[in-house]
Amino acid sequence: MRRLLFALAFVLLVASTWIGLTQGQIVPVQRNILYAHVPNSVCALLCFVVLLAASIGYLITGKQAWDLVAVASAEAGFVFATILNATGMLFSRAEWNVWWTASPRLVTSAILWFLYAVYLILRVSLPSSQYRRARICAVFGIIAFLDVPLVFVSARFIPDIHRPNFSFDSPWQMVALMLGMAGTGLLAAALIWLRTSLLRSGVELERQLLQ
């Protein structure tokens, strides 16, 4: 099933790229980066939603399975948040001739990346027991989620250099974007699933070695 998700994600992303670079090319050309920027932005936020749900699930049940999902979603989200900020900087340079500016949208997106980074650092640096470390990270994941609505609000309701929306010139451009979002979403789900399985296997192997 995971292979199927990866395969579908690959096909959709290739189709999105091909359509975006041929039938759905945006003028000026540098704005085509939106086909990568927007889907990765959405997935970075959705991974935080999964992290929130898994953190709450762990605090309520204490089951390690929830903690593993939280770690996996944080790792995947960190990747998408990195691509989000990198493509955002490239777009900013092309559109406004600056790599970065302290606008509400860009600041909250940068904070999103730092929150993911801090969560992952906490996972490996806290000198506590595994149970206590998981609880601390779960609490941090819940608190850190507060930045997600800030990203959404800053992009749509606060005057900013960043555009609140983008109008397309042809239906092909919307098709390319939707395929890109679907493909990136499936890729995120597959990565979280795969990473969770790898983490579970690591835990089981560690238990066997301790016996």
N, C-alpha and C positions, 0 to 999 in steps of 0.2 A: 504493500500500500504506500509506503514511504517513497519507493521508487517511482510509483505512478504519480505522486504529487510532484516530485522533482522533475519528471518528464513533462508533465502538464505545464509546470512553471517555466521550464525551458522553452517549450513550444510557444507559449503565450508571450514571453519576453522577446523571443526572436521575431514573432509576428508584429509585436508592438514596435520594435526597432525598425523593421523593414518598412512598415506603413509610415512610421514617423519620418523616416529619411527619404521616402519617395512620395507617396500620395498626400501625406499629411504634414509636409514640411512647413514649419512656422517661419515667418519673415519678421525681423531679421533672423538669420540662421542660428545665432547663439542662443535664441530662446528655445530651441529644441531640447535644451538641457532640462526643461520642465518635464519631459517624459520620464526622466529618471528622478528628478527632484521631488515631484509631488507624490509618486507612489512610495518612495522611501520615507517621506515625511509622515504619510498615513501609517505605514507599518511601524515606524518608530513609536508613534503614539499608541497603536494597537498592542504592541509588545508590552508597553507599560500598563495597559488595561489587564493583560494576562498576568503580569507581575503583581498587580494589585489583587486580582482575584485569588491567585495562588498564595499570596501572603496572608490574606484573610482566611483562606481555607486552612493554612497551616496553624495559625493562631487558634482557630476554633477546634480543629481535630488533633493537632499535634502529629499528623501523619507525615512521614518523610517524603512521600510521593509529591505532596504539594510543594515542599521545599525544593525538590529537584526541578519541578516545572518552573518555579520562580527563578532559579539560577539560569535555566536554559533560556527563558524569555528575556532575562536581563542581558545575557550574552548576545542573543540575536538582536535585541533592541539596540545594544551598543553599536553593532555593525551598521544597522540602518540609520542610527542617529549620526554616525560618522559620515556616511555617504550623504545624508541630508545636509549637514553643515558644509561638507566639502563642495557639493554641487551648488549650494547656496552662495558660497564665496565666489565660485566661478561665474555664476549668474550675476552677482553683484558687481564683479569686476567688468563684465561685458556690458551691463546696463548702465551703471552709474560711475564707472571708472574708479571704484574703491573696492578693496577686498572685503571690508567689513566696516559696519558703522553701528553705533550703540542705539539702534532703534528697538522698540518694544518687541517686535517679532523676532529679530535676530538675537536679542539678549535672552529671551525665553527659550529659543531653540538651543542656544549655547549652554544654558543652564540644564536643559534636558540631557545633553551629552555628558556634562559633568556629573549629574545625578546617577546616570548609568555607570560612569567610571567609579564614583565613590562606592556604589553598591558592590561592584565587583572587587574593589580593593578591600572592603570590609569582609567579604567572604574569605579572603586569604590572609588577612592581617590580624583579625581578632584572636587573642590568645585564650579564648574561652572554650568550653566544651562544645561539641557539635550541636547539641540541643540549644544551648544558650546563644551560640552564634547565629543559628537559624532564626531564633525568636527576635534577636536584635535586628537582623537584616529584614525580617518580615515587617517589623515596626517601621524601619527606615523606608522600605518600599511603599508602605501605605502613606506615610507623610510626604515622600517625594512625589507621589502621584499628583499632588496639588499643582505641580507645574504644568500638567497636561491641559487642564481647562484654561490656564493662563496663556498657553501657546495658542489655543483655539480662539480665545477672546481677543488677544492682541492682533491676530491676523485678520479679524473680521470687523471689530468694533472700535479699535483704537487707531486714530490717524497715524499713518506710518509710511515710510518709503517703500515698504513691501506692499505689493498689490493684494487687496482682499480677495480678488477673484481674477479670472483671466478669460477673456472671450476668444473663441476660436473662429477662424475664417471658413472652415469647411467641416463637414461631418467626419471626414477621415481623421482629422486631428483629435476629435473626441473619441473615435474608435481606438486610435493608437494609445491614448491616455488610459481608457478603460481597460484595454488589454494589458497595459503595463501595470496598472493597479491590481488586476486579478492575478497576473503572473507573480508579482512581488508578494502579494498576500499569500499565495500558495507556497512560495518559497519560504516565507517566514514560518508558516505552519509546519512545513517539512523540516526546517532547521530546528525548531523547538522540539518537535517530536523526536528527531534523531539525537539531538543533544541530551534530551531527557533519558533516552534509552542508554546512551553511553554513560551518563552519570550513574544510572541505576546499576549498570553492569560493574562499574568501578566500586560502588558501595558493596555489592554482593561479593566481589573478589576480595575486598579488604576484610570483610567478615570471615570469609573462608580462611584467609591467611592468619587471622587472629585466633582461630579455633585450634 
